[in-house]
Amino acid sequence: MIKRTSKLMFFKVRNFITLRPLRYWLRHLRLLKHMRPIIEELETQINSDNTVYIFQVQMFDSRGTQCFNGGAERYVTDLADVLVGCGYKPVLIQRGDADTGLWHKKIGNLNVYGLPFDDDYMIALPLLKRYKFVVYSGAIGWGKKLHPNIMISHGITWDSYNETTPAKIIKQIFDDVDKLVSVDTNTISWLRTTFPSDFKDFDAVYVPNYVDTNIYHPIQKKKGDKITITFPRRASPERGYWLMSAALPPILEKYKNIVFNFVGFAHGSSIQNDILRLETIYPGRISHCMVGPDEMPAIYQNTDISLIPTIYSEGTSLSCLEAMACGNVVIATNIGGLPNLVLDGFNGLLINPTGYDLMRALDTVLSDSNLQAKLSANAVNVAQAFDKTIWQKRWKQIVSNM
């Protein structure tokens, strides 16, 4: 307690001597003066009083040249279709690049604008005036919020493998949120348990992620001995890459009829080099590729087992739902919203986030063809409960009440 008091006193004295709060305030005023005409130009270009602003830090890279095709990006693109169907003009505002200036792209029904403010992007958002309501995509610190608003939680964003976020910071994320739409029950339960008095009457609704079962569905496969295992996501630490790296070698040694596919961007040289190492050790049995969204149904339809071994910060994974809808045997960790999708032993296997548990689950499935058939059939049936049409209907109800 004494140590904490001394630390607080140090910061107060430092701020008084250096005039840090005053300098911050003056910088803030200068930024607003610079930002205001750019925001006015933006709203002149949009030229609509029926706008719904969607705020997401990234849809494209900061220069607007490359679109990220992750789950959050697909989510807001589909949400834009719902908004258009309700008579609104959806406009996504993201962080841009000061050198590039204000830029504009369009994906389907979604107009995307990059603000040339880099790290100060969020300071500019409260300057927007012409809108019906706004959507904050992602449970992060957005600062001063516009009203009326909806915040979408794509999973517990403060979930980290190595750090503990102070409760005060987490609570501030949800200050002035009019309505929370969470893709999993984990986030809502966590908030109610951690802040029982503050969140007792909080307007939060669970709307799980979805899959278009008209596109993602099983096909009749040719019978053969080969079994294809796929990791259908970004190869990154939080998505469980290193768990797979540890679990795969003993499985590949034991079952010679297995081929393994990494499908998605590989983050960082360590992971990229490790994939090359595995490809060298098991030539012709391990592959890595990146494909567009239109090619993913075929990937799943030619896969037998899909792995979703997330270790932190997970919602109700679109990849998990797509794999289930195509009849894949899904092995997922009991992290975030994945238990909302997978009933252990019924439509997939839920495991602890360790390499050993992943290896053991793979061994269990590979050694039991009857279990494979049961999990596959049930996965297809369960996926029907998460059909995209249900998600669209729920969002239309939310939008109609704004």
CORURHU-V118841 format. One record per backbone hydrogen bond with DSSP energy under -1.0 kcal/mol. NH is the residue of the N-H (numbers start at 0). CO is the residue of the C=O. Records with the same first field share a line. If there is no record, write none. Layout:
NH=CO / CO
This chain:
4=0
5=1
6=2
7=3
8=4
9=5
10=6
11=7
12=8
13=9
14=10
15=11
16=12
17=13
22=18
23=19
24=20
25=21
26=22
27=23
28=24
29=25
30=26
31=27
32=28
33=29
34=30
35=31
38=34
39=35
40=36
41=37
42=38
43=39
44=40
45=41
46=42
51=88
52=132
53=90
54=134
55=92
60=65
63=60
67=58
73=69
74=70
75=71
76=72
77=73
78=74
79=75
80=76
81=77
82=78
83=79
84=80
85=81
86=83
87=82
88=49
90=51
91=110
92=53
93=112
94=56
95=114
100=96
102=113
104=111
106=109
109=106
110=89
111=104
112=91
113=102
114=93
116=114
119=116
120=117
122=119
126=123
127=124
130=128
131=50
133=147
134=52
135=149
136=54
137=135 / 151
139=137
141=139
149=133
150=178
151=135
152=180
156=154
158=155
169=165
170=166
171=167
173=170
174=171
176=173
179=202
180=150
181=204
182=152
188=184
189=185
190=186
191=187
192=188
193=189
194=190
198=194
203=201
204=179
206=181
210=385
212=210
214=211
215=211
226=256
228=258
229=304
230=260
234=264
235=233
239=236
240=235
243=239
244=240
245=241
246=242
247=243
250=246
251=247
252=248
253=249
254=250
257=254
258=226
259=284
260=228
261=286
262=230
263=288
266=234
271=267
272=268
273=269
274=270
275=271
276=272
277=273
278=274
279=275
280=276
281=277
284=281
286=259
288=261
294=291
298=294
299=295
300=296
301=297
302=299
303=227
304=227
305=328
306=229
307=330
310=237
311=237
320=316
321=317
322=318
323=319
324=320
325=321
326=323
327=322
328=303
330=305
331=348
332=307
333=350
334=332
337=334
339=336
340=337
341=337
344=347
345=342
346=342
348=329
350=331
353=351
357=353
358=354
359=355
360=356
361=357
362=358
363=359
364=360
365=361
366=362
367=364
371=367
372=368
373=369
374=370
375=371
376=372
377=373
378=374
379=375
380=376
381=377
382=378
384=381
385=382
386=383
387=210
389=386
390=386
391=387
392=388
393=389
394=390
395=391
396=392
397=393
398=394
399=395
401=398
